[in-house]
């Protein structure tokens, strides 16, 4: 394996490198980061020295996976591009690092890329609400989530969703129509519009809200990254609300993370004949979610479960270049910035297949 330490002179660069050589949310990497910081974590991965907090077997497996991920990677090209300032990576301690992510502990993101009104991320956790649900939403689900999201946005709450088809797209659109604040948390790089059909919506959110991802620019959305993204969706907000979800909806993964984190959970009942509401009904029936039928119900849930969550520290890490409206590349420059030996096919973008 090529030496990694020379590419990670500081914590920000080290955390960016960890995204190239390790999957996000790896608890072993998280334990190392908490104990020794990013630079020392990279140095330990470069050597055969014992790793604090890790058993010998765990360390060997981690080093093996890092070596596999590093094979063929051109760090001379990757690292300067990812740190070139077009999309400045956020790390813990930065002004706009979301306070709620600390509750993920060893599975917290190593780094976040954000574009747009990044100051929304520094709002108190109690001001944020995540809304997720079925991608194959019904007209009933779209109507209900539209009323709830718009009502919360009008009350100056920040509405968080994943930018997907169905419930999440309806959530973002309702918040935008109400001239409220919304954040889209993506499973791929923030420079790639996924799904392609929501390109206009995601570009609008970039302009007036914020788009966030723990994946580096150019990263392809994969099943594992969608699953990892669920924990971020849950941790950002005081409450997660499910307006409509089937029995096997991926949105239920986010609800499991919300429950583990001690966040509030709400679900909207639907027609008993609708399979699209089965997941929501099960959450209510099992007493895991509070029944929500309106924006006022959602607001009450946020008031109840958000009061005990900590506020952000407001600190800024030395060397951070991120401000409230970071510099954005042109469409031409974005495409050029994502050139690599790997090719992403979709949405007209080219970039590395991480």
N, C-alpha and C positions, 0 to 999 in steps of 0.2 A: 504494500500500500504506500502510495506517495505520502510524504510528510504533510500533515495538515496544519501543524502549529504555525508555520510561517504565514499562513493565510488568515490567521485569527489573532491580530495584535491587541484587540480589545473585546469587551464583552459583547458588543453589538455584532461585530464580525463573526465572533465565535458562535453566537446563537444562530446567525444566518447559515453558517456552515453546517450546524447540526441538522438543519432542515434538509440539507442535501444528502447527508449520510445516515440519517435516522428518521424514522416515521414520527410524526407529531404525537404527543401524548404518551410517549414511551416512559413508563414509571421509573425505569432504571436511569435513564438520562435525567429525568426530573430530580431524582434523589441526588445525583452527582451535582447538578446545577445548584441545588439548594445548599449543598455542603461546601463546594469549592469554587463555584462560579463558572462562567462560560470558558474563559481562557484555559483554566486548569483542566476542565473537562476535556477539551480538545487535546491538550498535552497528554493526558492519561490515555486517551484513545490511541495516541501515537506510540505508546510504549507498552511494555509488559508489566508495569508497576501495579501493585495492588490498588484497587479502586475503593475508596471509602464508601460505606453503606451498601456495597455489593459483595455477594459471595463470589468465590473464585469462578464457579460455574457460570454465574450470571455475567461476570465480566468477560469471560471467554466467548460466550454467545454474542454479547453486544459487540465486541471487537470483530468477530467474524462477520456480522451483518454490516458493520461499518466498512470493512474491507471490500465486501461484495458491492456495496453501494458506491464505493469510491472508484472501482475499476472503470476505466474509460472516461471518467469525469474530468473535464478540462477546467480545473480550478482557476487557472490564469485567465480564462475567459469568463467563467461563471461569477466569481466573487466580485470583480470590478463592476460587472453589469448589475448585479443585485444590490450593490452599494453605491450606485452612481447618482443617487439623489432624485431620480424621477419618481420612484416610489420609496420613500424613506421608511425603513422598518422601525416599528415601535418595539421597545423592550420594557420590562418592569422598571419603574422609576421615572419613565418619561411622563411628561405632563398629561398626555392623553391616554396613557395605559389604563384600561378599564379596571376599576377596583374589584369588581366581582370575580375576576379570573383568579384572584388569590385563593378563593375557596376551592379551586380544583387541585390545590396542593401539588403533588409530584406529577400530576397530569396536566398542569397548566401549559399553555402554548409557550414555546421558546421565544417566539417573536410574532408580531402581527404586521401585516401590510394594510394600510388604510388610505383611502382616497376620498376627498370631499371635505365635508365639515367634520373633521376628526375631533373637534371639541365635544361633539355629542357623546363620544366614548367616555369623557371625563365627568359626565353628569352622574349624580348619585345613583347607585343601583336601584334605589326605591323609585326613581323616575322612569325606569326602563321596563317595558313589557314585551315579552316574546310571544308571537302568535304563529302557530304552525298547524299543519293539517294536511288533508288529502290533496294530492296533485290532480286527482280526477274529481274535483269538487262539483257539487250540484248547484243549481240556481239558488236553492235554499241556503246552502253553505256560504255562497258568495254574498247573498243579501245580508245574512246575519253578521258575517265577519266585517262587511263594509260598514255596518252601523256601529259595531263595537270599536273597530279601529279608528273610524272618523271621530267618534265621541272621545276616545282617549287622546287622540291628537289635538283635538280642540281644547283639552284640559292641559296641554303642554307636556304630555307624556311622550317619550321617545318610543316609537313602535319598531320592534326588531323582528325580522323574518329572514328566510333563506333565499328569497328571490326566485323560488321555483314556480312552476305552473300551479294553478288551482288556488287553494286557500292563501298561500303566501303571496302570490301576485296580487290577489284581491286585497290583501292586507296593505301592501305597499301603495297600491293605487288609491285606496280610501284615505290613507294618511296624507298622500300628496294632494288629493282633492280638497282635503280640509286645511291645506297649507300648514300641515304639521311636520314633525321631524321623523325620519325613518332611516333605519340602518339595514342594509342587506349583508348577510354573512354568507360568503361563498365557499364552496368546497374546492374550487380550483383557484388559479391565480386571479387577482383582481383586474388584470388587464384582459381577461377572456370573458366574454358574455355567454354564460351558460345558465339556463338553456337559451339556444339561439333565438327562439321566438320571443324572448323577453329582452332583447337587445335594447329597444327604445326605452323600456321601463328602467333597466339597469343604468343606462346612460343618464336618464333623468335623475335617478337617485344620486349618481355621482355629482350632478350639478347642484342639487339642493339639499341632499342628505349625505350619507356616507356609505361607502362600500368597504367591507373588511374581509380579510382572509388570513389564516395562519400559513397558507401555502405561498411560496414565492411566485412572482410574476411568471407566467408561462406554464404553470403547473396544471396538469390535466385532472379534471374531476374523476375520481374513481370511487368504487363502492366503499373502500376502507376510509377514504377521505370524507365521504358523506357521513359515515358513522362517527368519525372523529369530530366533524363539524358540529354534531348534535350537542356535545358537551359544552362547546363555546356558546351556542344559542341559549342553552339553559343557564349558564353561569353569568352571562351579561346582565340578566334581568332579575327583578325581584319576583316576578310571576311569569309563568308560562300558561297560555290559554290555547285550548284545542277546540275550535268551533265545529270541526267536522273531520272525522278520521275513521277509516275502516278498521276491522279487527287486526289486520296485519300491516297497517300503515307505518311507514318509516318515521312518522311524526311521534309515534309512541316511544321511540328510542330517546327522543328529547325529553319526554315526560319522565322517563326513568332517571335520567340525569338530574332533572329538576328536583325530584323527590329525594335522591341521594344527597343533594346539596342543601336540602331543607328549604327550598324555594316554594312559593305558593303555586298551586296548580288548579286551574279552572277548566271546565269542559261545558260545552253547549249541548243540550239535548236536541235531538232531531226526531223526525217521524219514526215511529217504531217499525215501519215497513221498509226503512231505508238502510241498506247495508253500509252506506257511506257514513252512517252515524254510529255503527256498532262499537267502534273503539271508544268514542266519547261516552257512550252509555255504560260501557264496562268500567271506565274510570270513575264515573259517578256511582255506579252500583257497588263497586268495591270500596267506596268511601276514600278513594285516593285523590279525587278531585272535587272541588266545590262547584256546585251547579251555577252556571253563568248564563244569563239570558239578555243582558244589556251592558252598555258601557258603564252604567252606574254600578252594576254588580262587579264588573272588572275593576273599577276604581276602588270599591270597598275592599276587594281582595288585595289590591296593591297597598292600600292604607294599612291593612292588617298585617300583611307579611313583609312589607318593605320597611316598616319602622325600626326593626332591629338590625338591618343591614348597615354596614359601615359606609362612610363617605370616603371618596378618593382623597389621597394625600395632597395632590396638586403639585408634586415635585417634578422637576425636569432633569433628566440625566444629562451629564456633561457630554457635549458633542452632538446632541440631538439637533437635527436641522428641520424637524417637522413643525409646521405652524398650522394654524386653523385651516388654511387653504393651500395645501402643498402644490408645488409646480407640477403641471400635467403635461406630458409629451403630446405632440400632435399624433393623429392617427398613423401618419407615415413613420414617425419616429418610434411609436410603440411597436409597430411591426418589425422595424429594424432592430429594436432593442431585444426582441425575443428570438433572434436568429440563433440557431444552435445546430449541433450534429443530429439532434432528434427533431422530429416534426410532429406537431399537433395538428390533426385534421378536424376542422370544425369551426363554424362561425367566421371563416375567412381569416383566422389568425394563425401565425406560425410561431412556434416556441418549443422549448424543451419538453420532452416526455419524461417528467421526473419519476 
